[in-house]
Amino acid sequence: MSALRGAYVKTEAGTREVAARSLRLSSQLRRLLILIDGERDAVQLGRMLGTHDLAIQLGELEAAGLIANPSAPRRVGRPDAAPAVDPSVLQHARALMCESAMRHLGLLGKTLAREIESAESRAELLSLSARWHMAMRDSRDGHQEADVLLGTLRKMLVLA
C-alpha cells in the first residue's frame, strides 16, 4: 500500500466505477472514491468523512485499482507486470474469502462466494476484496475478524 502522504487520484477504472457502480462498493468506500480528486490528501479526506484512519479504505481502493498515489515510490520494472501467483495460493485465498463470507454474511455471503469462486486471477480477487472486506466489517459477527483476514489475504497475494 502507498504511503498516506500526497494526494490520491482516481484511475480510469475508478472514474468508470463512480459512473457505473459495477463493483457495488459500500457507501463508505464509494463516498471516499467520489471525494478523491487529486487535490486532497488522506488527512483532508479523513476530516471530510469524519474519520482519522483511512489507511484500510484507501488500501482497498488502491488494491482494487480504483485509485493511485502519484507521490508513492515507484516500483522498478514494467508497471503492468504483477508478480506471478501460484495457483494453489489463489485457491487458498479464494477459500479464505469464501469460508469467511459463508460463515458471517448470510445470503450476501452465498452470492459473494460464487463470485469469489469464479475469480481466476489475482486481479479479480483483489477487485472483490474491497467489497468482501467491507461486508465483513459491516457484519455482526465478522467485524472482529475482518481486518485480520484482510491482512492475511494481502500477505497471501503478496501485497503486504
C-alpha positions as YAML, in Angstrom:
chain: A
units: angstrom
residues:
- id: 1
  name: MET
  ca: [0.00, 0.00, 0.00]
- id: 2
  name: SER
  ca: [1.21, 3.52, -0.72]
- id: 3
  name: ALA
  ca: [2.12, 5.97, 1.96]
- id: 4
  name: LEU
  ca: [-0.70, 8.16, 3.19]
- id: 5
  name: ARG
  ca: [1.14, 11.29, 2.13]
- id: 6
  name: GLY
  ca: [0.26, 13.14, -1.02]
- id: 7
  name: ALA
  ca: [-2.98, 13.42, -2.91]
- id: 8
  name: TYR
  ca: [-4.67, 10.37, -4.34]
- id: 9
  name: VAL
  ca: [-6.10, 10.33, -7.86]
- id: 10
  name: LYS
  ca: [-8.77, 8.18, -9.46]
- id: 11
  name: THR
  ca: [-7.57, 5.76, -12.08]
- id: 12
  name: GLU
  ca: [-9.57, 5.19, -15.26]
- id: 13
  name: ALA
  ca: [-11.17, 2.22, -13.50]
- id: 14
  name: GLY
  ca: [-12.06, 4.47, -10.56]
- id: 15
  name: THR
  ca: [-13.73, 7.01, -12.81]
- id: 16
  name: ARG
  ca: [-15.69, 4.23, -14.53]
- id: 17
  name: GLU
  ca: [-16.71, 2.81, -11.13]
- id: 18
  name: VAL
  ca: [-18.12, 6.16, -9.99]
- id: 19
  name: ALA
  ca: [-20.33, 6.22, -13.08]
- id: 20
  name: ALA
  ca: [-21.23, 2.54, -13.38]
- id: 21
  name: ARG
  ca: [-21.31, 1.26, -9.76]
- id: 22
  name: SER
  ca: [-20.33, -2.16, -11.10]
- id: 23
  name: LEU
  ca: [-18.30, -3.25, -8.04]
- id: 24
  name: ARG
  ca: [-21.12, -2.45, -5.63]
- id: 25
  name: LEU
  ca: [-18.79, -0.73, -3.16]
- id: 26
  name: SER
  ca: [-20.06, 0.03, 0.31]
- id: 27
  name: SER
  ca: [-21.43, 3.53, 0.74]
- id: 28
  name: GLN
  ca: [-18.36, 4.45, 2.80]
- id: 29
  name: LEU
  ca: [-15.90, 3.33, 0.10]
- id: 30
  name: ARG
  ca: [-18.00, 4.91, -2.65]
- id: 31
  name: ARG
  ca: [-18.09, 8.27, -0.80]
- id: 32
  name: LEU
  ca: [-14.33, 8.13, -0.38]
- id: 33
  name: LEU
  ca: [-13.81, 7.28, -4.05]
- id: 34
  name: ILE
  ca: [-16.02, 10.18, -5.12]
- id: 35
  name: LEU
  ca: [-14.11, 12.62, -2.87]
- id: 36
  name: ILE
  ca: [-10.71, 11.64, -4.29]
- id: 37
  name: ASP
  ca: [-9.81, 14.37, -6.72]
- id: 38
  name: GLY
  ca: [-6.03, 14.60, -6.92]
- id: 39
  name: GLU
  ca: [-6.00, 17.63, -4.62]
- id: 40
  name: ARG
  ca: [-6.90, 16.25, -1.17]
- id: 41
  name: ASP
  ca: [-4.56, 14.10, 0.89]
- id: 42
  name: ALA
  ca: [-5.61, 11.39, 3.36]
- id: 43
  name: VAL
  ca: [-5.82, 13.84, 6.27]
- id: 44
  name: GLN
  ca: [-8.18, 16.15, 4.38]
- id: 45
  name: LEU
  ca: [-10.28, 13.23, 3.19]
- id: 46
  name: GLY
  ca: [-10.47, 11.91, 6.75]
- id: 47
  name: ARG
  ca: [-11.72, 15.25, 8.03]
- id: 48
  name: MET
  ca: [-14.39, 15.37, 5.34]
- id: 49
  name: LEU
  ca: [-15.57, 11.86, 6.20]
- id: 50
  name: GLY
  ca: [-15.29, 12.33, 9.96]
- id: 51
  name: THR
  ca: [-12.65, 9.65, 10.49]
- id: 52
  name: HIS
  ca: [-8.96, 9.72, 11.30]
- id: 53
  name: ASP
  ca: [-7.84, 6.37, 9.91]
- id: 54
  name: LEU
  ca: [-8.44, 5.87, 6.21]
- id: 55
  name: ALA
  ca: [-5.46, 3.58, 5.63]
- id: 56
  name: ILE
  ca: [-7.55, 0.43, 5.21]
- id: 57
  name: GLN
  ca: [-10.14, 2.03, 2.95]
- id: 58
  name: LEU
  ca: [-7.50, 3.73, 0.80]
- id: 59
  name: GLY
  ca: [-5.63, 0.43, 0.61]
- id: 60
  name: GLU
  ca: [-8.77, -1.37, -0.55]
- id: 61
  name: LEU
  ca: [-9.46, 1.18, -3.28]
- id: 62
  name: GLU
  ca: [-5.82, 1.09, -4.33]
- id: 63
  name: ALA
  ca: [-5.71, -2.73, -4.35]
- id: 64
  name: ALA
  ca: [-8.84, -2.77, -6.50]
- id: 65
  name: GLY
  ca: [-7.08, -0.46, -8.98]
- id: 66
  name: LEU
  ca: [-9.54, 2.41, -8.45]
- id: 67
  name: ILE
  ca: [-7.07, 4.97, -7.08]
- id: 68
  name: ALA
  ca: [-3.35, 5.66, -7.14]
- id: 69
  name: ASN
  ca: [-0.97, 7.79, -5.14]
- id: 70
  name: PRO
  ca: [1.37, 9.52, -7.60]
- id: 71
  name: SER
  ca: [3.70, 10.57, -4.77]
- id: 72
  name: ALA
  ca: [4.28, 6.96, -3.68]
- id: 73
  name: PRO
  ca: [7.62, 5.42, -4.59]
- id: 74
  name: ARG
  ca: [7.53, 3.72, -7.98]
- id: 75
  name: ARG
  ca: [8.36, 0.05, -8.38]
- id: 76
  name: VAL
  ca: [11.23, -0.78, -10.67]
- id: 77
  name: GLY
  ca: [10.33, -2.79, -13.75]
- id: 78
  name: ARG
  ca: [7.34, -2.85, -16.05]
- id: 79
  name: PRO
  ca: [4.41, -1.06, -14.39]
- id: 80
  name: ASP
  ca: [1.93, -3.66, -15.61]
- id: 81
  name: ALA
  ca: [4.00, -6.64, -14.51]
- id: 82
  name: ALA
  ca: [2.41, -8.16, -11.42]
- id: 83
  name: PRO
  ca: [4.33, -10.94, -9.74]
- id: 84
  name: ALA
  ca: [3.10, -14.36, -10.75]
- id: 85
  name: VAL
  ca: [0.93, -16.02, -8.14]
- id: 86
  name: ASP
  ca: [0.98, -19.79, -7.66]
- id: 87
  name: PRO
  ca: [-2.45, -21.30, -8.46]
- id: 88
  name: SER
  ca: [-2.50, -23.01, -5.06]
- id: 89
  name: VAL
  ca: [-2.08, -19.61, -3.40]
- id: 90
  name: LEU
  ca: [-5.03, -18.28, -5.38]
- id: 91
  name: GLN
  ca: [-7.07, -21.28, -4.25]
- id: 92
  name: HIS
  ca: [-6.14, -20.68, -0.59]
- id: 93
  name: ALA
  ca: [-7.07, -17.00, -0.95]
- id: 94
  name: ARG
  ca: [-10.42, -17.95, -2.52]
- id: 95
  name: ALA
  ca: [-11.03, -20.44, 0.29]
- id: 96
  name: LEU
  ca: [-10.25, -17.84, 2.98]
- id: 97
  name: MET
  ca: [-12.63, -15.33, 1.43]
- id: 98
  name: CYS
  ca: [-15.42, -17.85, 0.71]
- id: 99
  name: GLU
  ca: [-15.34, -19.54, 4.10]
- id: 100
  name: SER
  ca: [-15.45, -16.26, 5.99]
- id: 101
  name: ALA
  ca: [-18.19, -14.89, 3.72]
- id: 102
  name: MET
  ca: [-20.33, -18.01, 4.19]
- id: 103
  name: ARG
  ca: [-19.75, -18.01, 7.96]
- id: 104
  name: HIS
  ca: [-20.53, -14.33, 8.58]
- id: 105
  name: LEU
  ca: [-22.54, -12.82, 5.72]
- id: 106
  name: GLY
  ca: [-25.68, -14.92, 5.31]
- id: 107
  name: LEU
  ca: [-27.32, -14.60, 1.87]
- id: 108
  name: LEU
  ca: [-24.86, -11.94, 0.77]
- id: 109
  name: GLY
  ca: [-22.11, -14.41, 1.63]
- id: 110
  name: LYS
  ca: [-23.50, -17.01, -0.78]
- id: 111
  name: THR
  ca: [-23.64, -14.53, -3.64]
- id: 112
  name: LEU
  ca: [-20.20, -13.16, -2.88]
- id: 113
  name: ALA
  ca: [-18.74, -16.66, -2.50]
- id: 114
  name: ARG
  ca: [-19.96, -17.57, -6.00]
- id: 115
  name: GLU
  ca: [-18.20, -14.50, -7.42]
- id: 116
  name: ILE
  ca: [-15.03, -15.27, -5.45]
- id: 117
  name: GLU
  ca: [-15.01, -18.90, -6.64]
- id: 118
  name: SER
  ca: [-15.26, -17.77, -10.24]
- id: 119
  name: ALA
  ca: [-12.34, -15.33, -9.88]
- id: 120
  name: GLU
  ca: [-9.49, -16.69, -11.99]
- id: 121
  name: SER
  ca: [-6.71, -14.22, -11.26]
- id: 122
  name: ARG
  ca: [-5.04, -12.22, -8.55]
- id: 123
  name: ALA
  ca: [-6.50, -9.03, -10.04]
- id: 124
  name: GLU
  ca: [-10.04, -10.41, -9.90]
- id: 125
  name: LEU
  ca: [-9.62, -11.46, -6.26]
- id: 126
  name: LEU
  ca: [-8.21, -8.05, -5.38]
- id: 127
  name: SER
  ca: [-11.14, -6.40, -7.09]
- id: 128
  name: LEU
  ca: [-13.56, -8.45, -4.99]
- id: 129
  name: SER
  ca: [-11.56, -7.99, -1.79]
- id: 130
  name: ALA
  ca: [-12.81, -4.44, -1.17]
- id: 131
  name: ARG
  ca: [-16.46, -5.48, -1.22]
- id: 132
  name: TRP
  ca: [-15.74, -8.65, 0.78]
- id: 133
  name: HIS
  ca: [-13.81, -6.75, 3.44]
- id: 134
  name: MET
  ca: [-16.40, -4.00, 3.83]
- id: 135
  name: ALA
  ca: [-19.21, -6.57, 4.06]
- id: 136
  name: MET
  ca: [-17.23, -8.41, 6.73]
- id: 137
  name: ARG
  ca: [-16.63, -5.16, 8.64]
- id: 138
  name: ASP
  ca: [-20.34, -4.33, 8.48]
- id: 139
  name: SER
  ca: [-21.45, -7.79, 9.65]
- id: 140
  name: ARG
  ca: [-22.49, -8.52, 13.21]
- id: 141
  name: ASP
  ca: [-20.09, -11.41, 13.72]
- id: 142
  name: GLY
  ca: [-17.37, -10.88, 11.13]
- id: 143
  name: HIS
  ca: [-16.35, -7.34, 12.02]
- id: 144
  name: GLN
  ca: [-13.91, -8.58, 14.66]
- id: 145
  name: GLU
  ca: [-12.06, -10.75, 12.14]
- id: 146
  name: ALA
  ca: [-12.32, -8.53, 9.05]
- id: 147
  name: ASP
  ca: [-9.08, -6.58, 9.35]
- id: 148
  name: VAL
  ca: [-7.01, -9.62, 10.33]
- id: 149
  name: LEU
  ca: [-8.45, -11.60, 7.42]
- id: 150
  name: LEU
  ca: [-7.70, -8.76, 5.00]
- id: 151
  name: GLY
  ca: [-4.11, -8.67, 6.24]
- id: 152
  name: THR
  ca: [-3.80, -12.41, 5.75]
- id: 153
  name: LEU
  ca: [-5.28, -12.15, 2.27]
- id: 154
  name: ARG
  ca: [-2.86, -9.39, 1.30]
- id: 155
  name: LYS
  ca: [0.10, -11.44, 2.53]
- id: 156
  name: MET
  ca: [-1.13, -14.40, 0.52]
- id: 157
  name: LEU
  ca: [-1.37, -12.29, -2.61]
- id: 158
  name: VAL
  ca: [1.97, -10.56, -1.95]
- id: 159
  name: LEU
  ca: [0.54, -7.13, -1.13]
- id: 160
  name: ALA
  ca: [1.74, -6.77, 2.44]
...
